[in-house]
Amino acid sequence: MTKKVLVLEDEANIRSFIVINLKRAGYETIEAGTGAAALEQLRRNPDVNVALLDVMLPDTDGFEVCRRIRAGNSRIGIIMLTARTQEMDKVTGLMTGADDYVTKPFSPAELTARIDALCRRATGEAVVDTGEIRYPPFLLNTRNRTLEKNGQRVKLTQVEYSIVKLFMDNVGKALSREEILDAVWGKDYFGELKIVDVNIRRLRIKIEDDPTNPTYITTVWGFGYKWGF
């Protein structure tokens, strides 16, 4: 199966550097220099597995492009590419629907590893169980990787699905942030633990009756999280 990556970067030399390294790693690339061009490329190429989005763009910002992609596609992997180091930018990118972020300058090996991990998930190369997991009011369908709450579909990214699946496989068990990171992003993940916290926050907004007082994904202070009390 061809693995296809959208590279949205307005600086041509950086975009070229990314594209060359991705092609060496066996990826087909689609390029864009503006947010509008990226969205048009995705319309023309619905089989893109991962979108790499620069934050600073001439016509919009990567956060808005991320929001618009996520509004119509929950399965595509999204990585934000930013030169900024502020914590709020990282959190903003993840809360708008990104799965990961890479801060410039970055090594080609690091970027490729991040894309590899998301591409495996997006293309369904990981082993998928067949069946259902019920934890009222939730029904997790592991065959088509979907979640329902009270019979209504909850729109999840592939990362969010993986987190819910991990919790439902370990109901009542406290999972450390390190365990969640290893299970969902992989043991060779280069990033930081905060990505777990932000994704949990995003997931709570989608599944909790009151995200400020969660009852399904509860915090184990100083350790991690667990599903249920």
ZABAVEX-889659 format. One record per residue (C-alpha): x, y, z; residue in one letter. Coordinates in pm, 1 decimal. Layout:
BEGIN
+----------+----------+----------+------+
!       c1 !       c2 !       c3 ! resn !
+----------+----------+----------+------+
!        X !        Y !        Z !    A !
...
+----------+----------+----------+------+
//
This chain:
BEGIN
+----------+----------+----------+------+
!       c1 !       c2 !       c3 ! resn !
+----------+----------+----------+------+
!      0.0 !      0.0 !      0.0 !    M !
!    130.2 !    344.6 !    -94.6 !    T !
!    182.8 !    572.2 !    203.9 !    K !
!    101.3 !    931.3 !    120.1 !    K !
!    193.0 !   1242.7 !    317.5 !    V !
!     73.9 !   1600.0 !    268.2 !    L !
!    353.0 !   1848.4 !    341.7 !    V !
!    223.2 !   2199.1 !    415.0 !    L !
!    519.8 !   2435.5 !    454.0 !    E !
!    543.4 !   2784.3 !    304.5 !    D !
!    925.9 !   2796.1 !    298.2 !    E !
!   1024.7 !   2616.4 !    -21.6 !    A !
!   1371.2 !   2510.9 !     98.6 !    N !
!   1234.1 !   2351.4 !    416.1 !    I !
!    950.0 !   2185.9 !    223.8 !    R !
!   1202.1 !   2047.8 !    -26.6 !    S !
!   1420.4 !   1912.2 !    254.0 !    F !
!   1120.2 !   1735.3 !    412.6 !    I !
!    998.1 !   1594.8 !     81.0 !    V !
!   1341.0 !   1456.7 !    -16.1 !    I !
!   1375.3 !   1273.3 !    314.5 !    N !
!   1022.1 !   1136.7 !    306.7 !    L !
!   1071.0 !   1006.7 !    -47.0 !    K !
!   1391.9 !    836.2 !     64.9 !    R !
!   1186.6 !    669.5 !    339.6 !    A !
!    940.2 !    536.2 !     81.8 !    G !
!    661.2 !    792.7 !    108.5 !    Y !
!    468.1 !    955.8 !   -171.0 !    E !
!    438.5 !   1328.3 !    -99.7 !    T !
!    184.4 !   1596.5 !   -184.3 !    I !
!    306.9 !   1955.2 !   -140.8 !    E !
!    138.1 !   2282.0 !    -48.4 !    A !
!    265.2 !   2628.2 !     44.6 !    G !
!    -58.8 !   2779.3 !    176.5 !    T !
!   -349.8 !   2660.2 !    386.6 !    G !
!   -592.9 !   2696.8 !     96.9 !    A !
!   -367.2 !   2491.5 !   -130.7 !    A !
!   -335.7 !   2220.4 !    136.9 !    A !
!   -713.3 !   2186.8 !    174.1 !    L !
!   -750.0 !   2169.1 !   -203.9 !    E !
!   -479.0 !   1902.1 !   -224.0 !    Q !
!   -664.3 !   1695.9 !     36.5 !    L !
!   -984.6 !   1722.2 !   -165.4 !    R !
!   -796.2 !   1591.2 !   -466.5 !    R !
!   -610.7 !   1323.8 !   -266.2 !    N !
!   -850.5 !   1169.3 !    -13.7 !    P !
!   -609.1 !    879.7 !     36.8 !    D !
!   -350.1 !   1093.0 !    221.9 !    V !
!   -249.1 !    907.3 !    540.2 !    N !
!    -68.0 !   1183.1 !    729.6 !    V !
!    -73.8 !   1563.5 !    704.3 !    A !
!    232.0 !   1759.2 !    818.7 !    L !
!    117.3 !   2116.5 !    887.7 !    L !
!    340.5 !   2418.0 !    943.0 !    D !
!    193.1 !   2658.7 !   1198.8 !    V !
!    307.3 !   2986.3 !   1039.9 !    M !
!    151.1 !   3033.2 !    694.6 !    L !
!     98.2 !   3335.4 !    467.4 !    P !
!   -280.4 !   3305.0 !    438.5 !    D !
!   -391.5 !   3144.8 !    766.9 !    T !
!   -229.2 !   2933.6 !   1038.3 !    D !
!   -177.8 !   2561.8 !   1073.6 !    G !
!   -421.2 !   2545.4 !   1365.9 !    F !
!   -710.3 !   2657.1 !   1144.6 !    E !
!   -608.3 !   2414.6 !    869.6 !    V !
!   -599.0 !   2139.1 !   1132.6 !    C !
!   -949.3 !   2228.8 !   1254.0 !    R !
!  -1087.1 !   2222.9 !    901.6 !    R !
!   -925.4 !   1889.4 !    819.9 !    I !
!  -1053.0 !   1734.5 !   1142.8 !    R !
!  -1406.5 !   1860.9 !   1076.0 !    A !
!  -1426.8 !   1623.6 !    781.7 !    G !
!  -1170.9 !   1351.5 !    854.0 !    N !
!  -1112.4 !   1177.3 !   1186.6 !    S !
!   -881.7 !    905.9 !   1053.9 !    R !
!   -597.4 !   1105.9 !    896.6 !    I !
!   -287.0 !   1151.5 !   1110.5 !    G !
!   -191.5 !   1515.9 !   1172.6 !    I !
!    146.8 !   1648.4 !   1288.0 !    I !
!    202.9 !   2018.3 !   1357.3 !    M !
!    540.4 !   2159.0 !   1250.5 !    L !
!    643.0 !   2470.7 !   1440.3 !    T !
!    946.8 !   2687.5 !   1505.2 !    A !
!    789.0 !   2809.6 !   1825.9 !    R !
!    877.9 !   2668.1 !   2165.6 !    T !
!    593.6 !   2811.3 !   2374.5 !    Q !
!    392.6 !   2548.1 !   2559.4 !    E !
!     62.6 !   2710.4 !   2459.0 !    M !
!    133.4 !   2660.3 !   2088.8 !    D !
!    191.7 !   2289.4 !   2142.5 !    K !
!   -128.0 !   2257.7 !   2345.2 !    V !
!   -326.3 !   2462.7 !   2092.8 !    T !
!   -216.0 !   2236.0 !   1809.6 !    G !
!   -316.8 !   1922.1 !   1996.7 !    L !
!   -649.2 !   2066.5 !   2111.5 !    M !
!   -742.1 !   2159.7 !   1754.3 !    T !
!   -711.4 !   1792.9 !   1659.1 !    G !
!   -344.5 !   1725.6 !   1588.0 !    A !
!   -197.0 !   1393.5 !   1694.4 !    D !
!    158.1 !   1514.7 !   1745.2 !    D !
!    395.4 !   1807.3 !   1696.8 !    Y !
!    756.9 !   1846.5 !   1586.8 !    V !
!    957.0 !   2158.3 !   1673.6 !    T !
!   1207.9 !   2305.5 !   1430.6 !    K !
!   1492.5 !   2235.2 !   1396.6 !    P !
!   1431.7 !   1861.1 !   1373.6 !    F !
!   1622.8 !   1562.0 !   1244.0 !    S !
!   1491.1 !   1372.3 !    939.7 !    P !
!   1501.8 !   1050.6 !   1146.7 !    A !
!   1281.6 !   1200.7 !   1418.1 !    E !
!   1027.2 !   1335.2 !   1170.6 !    L !
!   1015.2 !   1007.6 !    977.6 !    T !
!    967.8 !    807.6 !   1299.0 !    A !
!    673.2 !   1026.4 !   1400.6 !    R !
!    514.1 !    992.5 !   1056.4 !    I !
!    578.9 !    616.1 !   1051.2 !    D !
!    390.1 !    573.3 !   1379.6 !    A !
!     87.2 !    771.2 !   1262.9 !    L !
!     88.1 !    609.3 !    919.7 !    C !
!     76.4 !    260.2 !   1071.6 !    R !
!   -228.8 !    361.7 !   1269.6 !    R !
!   -398.9 !    545.9 !    982.9 !    A !
!   -347.0 !    258.9 !    737.8 !    T !
!   -464.5 !      0.1 !    986.5 !    G !
!   -142.0 !   -198.2 !    982.5 !    E !
!   -166.9 !   -264.5 !   1354.0 !    A !
!   -350.3 !   -577.5 !   1462.1 !    V !
!   -716.9 !   -499.6 !   1518.7 !    V !
!   -938.7 !   -717.6 !   1735.7 !    D !
!  -1273.9 !   -826.1 !   1603.3 !    T !
!  -1568.7 !   -766.0 !   1828.0 !    G !
!  -1708.7 !   -516.9 !   2072.2 !    E !
!  -1628.8 !   -388.0 !   2417.5 !    I !
!  -1924.5 !   -264.0 !   2620.9 !    R !
!  -1893.8 !    -32.3 !   2916.7 !    Y !
!  -2232.2 !    140.5 !   2951.1 !    P !
!  -2311.4 !    393.1 !   2818.9 !    P !
!  -2025.4 !    319.3 !   2576.8 !    F !
!  -1988.8 !     64.1 !   2300.7 !    L !
!  -1645.1 !     31.3 !   2141.1 !    L !
!  -1649.9 !   -150.2 !   1808.3 !    N !
!  -1299.3 !   -287.8 !   1755.5 !    T !
!  -1383.9 !   -410.9 !   1408.3 !    R !
!  -1446.3 !    -67.9 !   1256.6 !    N !
!  -1268.8 !    126.8 !   1533.3 !    R !
!  -1563.3 !    339.3 !   1642.2 !    T !
!  -1711.8 !    450.7 !   1973.7 !    L !
!  -2077.1 !    509.6 !   2060.6 !    E !
!  -2218.8 !    673.9 !   2370.9 !    K !
!  -2586.8 !    605.4 !   2437.1 !    N !
!  -2613.6 !    485.8 !   2078.8 !    G !
!  -2466.8 !    805.8 !   1932.8 !    Q !
!  -2137.0 !    798.2 !   1744.1 !    R !
!  -1850.8 !    987.0 !   1908.8 !    V !
!  -1612.8 !   1123.6 !   1646.9 !    K !
!  -1262.1 !   1014.9 !   1749.6 !    L !
!   -920.6 !   1051.3 !   1592.7 !    T !
!   -719.1 !    731.4 !   1562.6 !    Q !
!   -505.9 !    835.5 !   1860.3 !    V !
!   -817.3 !    900.1 !   2069.5 !    E !
!   -959.0 !    561.8 !   1968.4 !    Y !
!   -635.0 !    393.1 !   2075.0 !    S !
!   -650.3 !    564.3 !   2415.2 !    I !
!  -1011.7 !    458.6 !   2473.7 !    V !
!   -930.4 !    102.6 !   2364.5 !    K !
!   -637.4 !     93.2 !   2608.1 !    L !
!   -858.5 !    213.1 !   2894.6 !    F !
!  -1141.7 !    -27.3 !   2813.9 !    M !
!   -895.5 !   -315.1 !   2806.5 !    D !
!   -783.4 !   -209.4 !   3154.4 !    N !
!  -1101.0 !    -94.0 !   3333.1 !    V !
!  -1029.0 !     13.3 !   3689.2 !    G !
!   -652.1 !    -14.8 !   3646.5 !    K !
!   -438.6 !    293.8 !   3699.9 !    A !
!   -219.2 !    348.5 !   3395.0 !    L !
!     85.9 !    569.6 !   3420.9 !    S !
!    139.2 !    840.9 !   3163.9 !    R !
!    448.4 !    649.2 !   3049.4 !    E !
!    242.1 !    332.7 !   2995.8 !    E !
!    -15.6 !    524.6 !   2792.7 !    I !
!    257.0 !    692.7 !   2586.5 !    L !
!    427.7 !    359.6 !   2510.3 !    D !
!    101.7 !    181.3 !   2426.0 !    A !
!    -45.5 !    452.3 !   2202.8 !    V !
!    252.6 !    634.0 !   2049.4 !    W !
!    503.9 !    349.0 !   2064.9 !    G !
!    811.7 !    275.1 !   2273.9 !    K !
!   1036.6 !    457.1 !   2027.1 !    D !
!    838.4 !    781.0 !   2050.9 !    Y !
!   1065.7 !   1085.6 !   2077.3 !    F !
!    815.3 !   1326.4 !   2231.3 !    G !
!    709.8 !   1445.5 !   2572.8 !    E !
!    463.5 !   1313.5 !   2829.6 !    L !
!    247.7 !   1625.7 !   2801.7 !    K !
!    104.4 !   1488.9 !   2477.3 !    I !
!    -78.5 !   1230.0 !   2689.9 !    V !
!   -233.4 !   1495.5 !   2914.3 !    D !
!   -352.1 !   1710.5 !   2624.7 !    V !
!   -507.4 !   1415.6 !   2442.8 !    N !
!   -684.2 !   1307.6 !   2762.3 !    I !
!   -818.3 !   1661.5 !   2799.1 !    R !
!   -942.4 !   1655.7 !   2439.3 !    R !
!  -1096.9 !   1313.0 !   2483.7 !    L !
!  -1279.5 !   1418.3 !   2801.0 !    R !
!  -1442.1 !   1704.1 !   2611.5 !    I !
!  -1584.6 !   1446.9 !   2369.8 !    K !
!  -1701.0 !   1173.6 !   2607.7 !    I !
!  -1762.7 !   1315.5 !   2955.3 !    E !
!  -2098.3 !   1457.1 !   3066.5 !    D !
!  -1899.3 !   1725.0 !   3249.1 !    D !
!  -1535.3 !   1745.3 !   3131.2 !    P !
!  -1444.3 !   1955.2 !   3437.0 !    T !
!  -1564.8 !   1675.3 !   3665.1 !    N !
!  -1479.8 !   1356.1 !   3473.3 !    P !
!  -1634.0 !   1026.4 !   3576.9 !    T !
!  -1505.5 !    793.7 !   3303.1 !    Y !
!  -1140.2 !    895.1 !   3263.6 !    I !
!  -1029.1 !    986.9 !   3612.7 !    T !
!   -695.7 !   1128.3 !   3722.2 !    T !
!   -463.8 !    932.7 !   3949.6 !    V !
!   -271.9 !   1226.6 !   4092.4 !    W !
!    103.9 !   1210.8 !   4050.1 !    G !
!     77.4 !    893.0 !   3841.0 !    F !
!   -160.3 !    888.7 !   3544.7 !    G !
!   -520.1 !    800.1 !   3462.5 !    Y !
!   -772.4 !    519.6 !   3481.7 !    K !
!  -1110.7 !    433.9 !   3333.1 !    W !
!  -1379.8 !    440.1 !   3602.0 !    G !
!  -1344.5 !    475.3 !   3975.8 !    F !
+----------+----------+----------+------+
//
